[in-house]
Amino acid sequence: MDIDLLKRLCETPGVPGREHRVRDLIAAEIEGLADAVETDAMGNLLARRDGKGGKRVMLLCHMDEIGFLVSHVSDEGWVHVNPVGGFDNRNLFSRRVLVCTKDGDLKAVMNPGGKPVHIASPEDRKKIPDIAEFFVDTGLGKAAKDRIQVGDFVVMDEPLIEMGDKVVSKALDNRIACWLGIEALRRAKESGHECELHVAFTVQEEVGLRGARTASHRIQPEIGFGIDTTLACDTPGVPKPQAVTQQGEGFGLHIKDGSFIADIELVEEIEALAKANDIPFQRTILAAGGQDGAAAQQAAAGARAIGIVVGTRYIHTVTEMIHKTDLEAARDILAAWITAN
């Protein structure tokens, strides 16, 4: 398993609308793996492998990670931000961040305004600040105003690490899908396939499946695979019925979330293929949220759609965690389905 590629994908900054660096990395990785590669007006990277008259199949793998756009830089150099993606504010205290500007990246820290614990009142300590109360400190003081402008972007600044059979990083949501999309193209080239295979590395999923909608309308797939993370709440404090997935039990065969309901015949087909190939899996339903498979399902005249997902602990934090065997199972089922179709 190519952890180095996953590490480079996760550590490359790219928030909604600012996916350029991630796209460039992927474009270099897939060189020679597709019959055609292009970037559309939204910024989606679209790779196509021609088949032998089979169905038009689309894998949707979003490139963006949750983050911030700079909304204001004060005369004193304090950087204020606006979120692009859904944060739990409790996870934003005392974070190291990267401010990405046209002229280079700046190391910085993020904290909320207010008193430190030593002088805070009991009520102060209970408060969870709004995102508008957080600010970024670059250490540059007033000089920050000359280096940073409104529209620059900010990401969490944490490296990918391996912990036994686990991988921990920021942006596993959804760089694991980018990794899977690249691997799918590699396997397809090696093994061959009948289908017309499109792998769309999409933009702006975290703010409403925006890139996936335009890409799906353009490609108009007959079958769409939304490739993404899902929750693995197999941790203390969460009732078992709400766990969604158990890490180490295989890829998630995603049946429903807040954006779509999977095609049941496709669910059963992939389930049978996984059993025949001894690929571990678990059926998954997510109570809320959405993913790019919904855009493929609803584009133009519609498509049969399903999600192939990887259970992830601590989603939308810098400690996102996956089990390597679950990622491998997702890779293997995609390869098995594509080469059989």
N, C-alpha and C positions, 0 to 999 in steps of 0.2 A: 504494500500500500504506500502510495507516494505522499508521505507526510510533508515533504518539503514543498510540494506544490500547494497543498492545503494551507501551509504556514504562510506562503507568499500571498495567497489569495486573501486570507484573513487579515494580514497585517497591512495590506494595501488599502489606504483610506478611500472611501467612496460613499457619500450619502445620497439620498434621492436628488436627482438633478445634477449630481457631481460624480458620476460613475466613470469618468474618463480613464483614470489610471487602471481601474479594474478591467475595463474593456480592452485597454492596450495590452495588459498582461495576458488576458484570455486569447486575444487575437494572435499573439505570438505563439501561444501554446498549441493552438489548433491549426497552425499553418501546415498545409498538406493533408489535412484530415477531411476536408470538405470539398465538394465540387464548386461551391460558390459561397463567398462570405461578404456580407455588406453591413454597413451601419445605416439605419434608417433615420428619419428626421427627428424622432424622439430620442435617439441615442441607443436603441436596442442593437445588439450585435446578432445578426441572423446568419446562421450557418446551415447549408443545405447539402445533403448527400442524395444523389439520384439513385433510385431503385430500379426495379424491373417491372414496373406497372402495378405495384401494390398500393395500399392506402396511403394517403397523406397524413403523416404522423408528426406531432409537434411536442417537443419537450420544452417546458418553460422553467427557466432557472434565473431568478432575479439576482442582480448584482449589487443592489444597494444595501447599506446597513443603516440602522437608525443613528441619528446624529443631530447636528445643529447647523443653522446658518447664522452668521454674525448679523445682528440687527442694529447695533450701535456701538461706537467706541467713544468713551467719554474723554474729555480734555485731559483727565488724569491718567488715562490709559486702561481703564476698566473695560473689558469686552463683554457686551451683553448679547444674548443669543435667543434664537427662535427655534423650537424643535421641528425636525422633519422625521417623524416616526414616533411611536408610542413609548414613553418612558414611565417607569415607576420612580417618582421623585426620591423615594427613600434610598435608591441606589446611586444617587448623584453626588452624595457628600464626599468631599476630599478625594476627587478623582484627578488623575493625571490625564491630560488631553493633548491633542495635537491640533494647532490652528493652521489650516492649509490655505496658503495665499498663492497668488500668481508668481510671486518671487521666491517661494520656498516655504517650508514648514517650520512652525515655531513650537517648541515644547512649552507647556503651560499647565496650570492647575485650575480646577473648578471647585468652587465652594459657594454656599449661600451667604447672603449678607446677614449681619447680625452678630451677636455676642458669642464668644467661645464658651465652652462649658464652665470654665472657671468663674465667669461672672454672669452667667445666664441664670434667670429665675427658673423655678420648677416648671412654670407654664411655657417659658421659652424652649425648654428642653423637649417638651412634648410635641411641639409644632413641626409639621412637615411643610417646608416652604414650597411655594409655587415655583415653576420653572423661571418665571419672570424675576424671581428674587435671586437666582443664581448668577454668578459672574465668573469670568475667566481672567486669571492673573498671569500675564506672560513674563512678569519680572522686568519688563522694559520701561515701566512707568510711562511718562508722557510720550516717549518715542514710539509706543505701540500705535498711536494714532497715525503715524507716518508709514507704518508697515502693514496695517490691517484695515480692510474696508468692508462696508456692508456688502453681504453676499459671499464673503469668504466662508469656508465651512470648517466645522470642528468635529473631531471624532475622539472616542476614547483611545488612550495610548497604552496598550497592554500587549505583550507578546503571546504567541501561541506556545503552550507547553504540553508535554505528554506526562500523564500520571498513570503508570501501569497500562491497563487496556483502555484508558480514557484519554481524550484530547480536550483541552480546555483553552478557550480563546474568546475574545470579543469577535463578533461578526460571523460566527459559525452559521447564524441566520443572516444571510443565506449563502455564504461562500461554499458550504458543503454541496449545494445544488450546482454551483458553477463547477466544482470539482467533478461531480457526477456527470454533468453535461459534457465536459471534456473527455472523461473516461468513456462515455457512451459513444462519442465520435471515434475514439481509438478502437474500441471493440468492434464497432460497425465496419470500420475499414479492414480490420483483421479478418472478420468472420463473414462479411457479406450480409445482404438483406434484400428483401423484395420491396419493402415500403419506401416511399419517398420521405426521407427523414429530415426534419427541420429541428435544429436545436437553437432556441431563442434565449439569449442571455439578456434579460429584460431590465428595464429601469423603473424606478419610482413605484415599486410594489408596496413599500412601507407606507405610502401615502395614498393608496387606493388602486392598486393593480393597473396603474396608468399605462406603462409601457406594454404590458401584456395585452391590454385591450387593443391598442393600435396594431401590434404585431399579429395578433390573432385575426383581426379583420383583414389584414393583408394576406396572410398565408391561408386562411380559411381551412384549418385542418379538419379531417374526418375523426381523428382521435387525438385527444390532448392529455398530456401527462403534466400535472403540476408537481414540480420537484421542490421540496421545502423541508424545513424543520417542523416538528410539532412538540407539544409539551411532553416531558417525562417528569411527572410530579410524584415519582416513586420515592419520596423523601419524607422525613418526619414532618408531621403537622398537616398532612393532606390525606383525607379519607381515600381509601383504595378505589372506590367508584369514580373518583375524580383524577386518578393518576394519568389517564389517557394512554400512556405507554410505560412499559417496564424496560429499563436499559438492559441490553444484552439478550433480549428476546427476539431480535430481528427487525427488519424494516417495517415501517408502518404502511399498511394498506388502507389508505385514507378514504373513508366512506362519506363523511359529512362534516361540514363546518358552517359558519355563518354565511358563507358565500355560495356554496354549491352542494349538490347531492350527487355522488358518483353514479355512473352507469353500472347497474347491478350485474349485467352480463359481463362487463369488463372486469369487475371485481372478482367474479367467479372464475373467469379465464385466467387471471393473474394468480389467483389463489391456487388453482390446479397446477399451473406451471411451477410455482414455488415449491409445492409439495413434490412434484415429479423430479425436481432438481435439488431437493433437500436444502432449500434456501429458507432460513427461518424468517417468520413474519408474524405480525399481529394486526388484527383489524383495529382501526382507530376512528373515533368520532371526537371532534372538538366542539365544545358547546358554543363558542363564539370565535370571532376572527375570520380570516379568509386567506386565500392564496391564489396564485396565478392560474391554476386549473379552471377556476370559475370563468376567467376571461375567455379561455379557449372554448369552453362549453357554450358560452352565450354569444360568440361572435357570428356575425352574418346569419346563415341559416342554422347554426348550431353544430355541436360536435359531441361525440361520446367522450366523456372525460373521467379522470380518476386522479388521485394524488398518490405519489410515492414519497414517503416522508421518513425522517430520522428523528427518533425521540431525543429531545434535548433538555437537559436540566438547566434551570436558572436563565431562561430565555430573556433577551433584552437586557443583559448585564454583561460585564466584562469577564464573567466566570461561566459562560455558556459551556456545557459539557456534553460530549457524545461518547458512546461506546464504539470502539473501532469496528467490532464485528457487525454492528447495526449498519454502519456506513458501507461496509463491504457487502452486506446482504442487499442493500439498495442498489449498489453497483451491479451485482450479479443478476438481480431480477430484471433490471433494465436491459442488460446485455442479452439475457436469455430471451426476453420478449422480442427485442429488435431483430435478433438473428433468426427467430422463428417466424417473423413477419416481413 
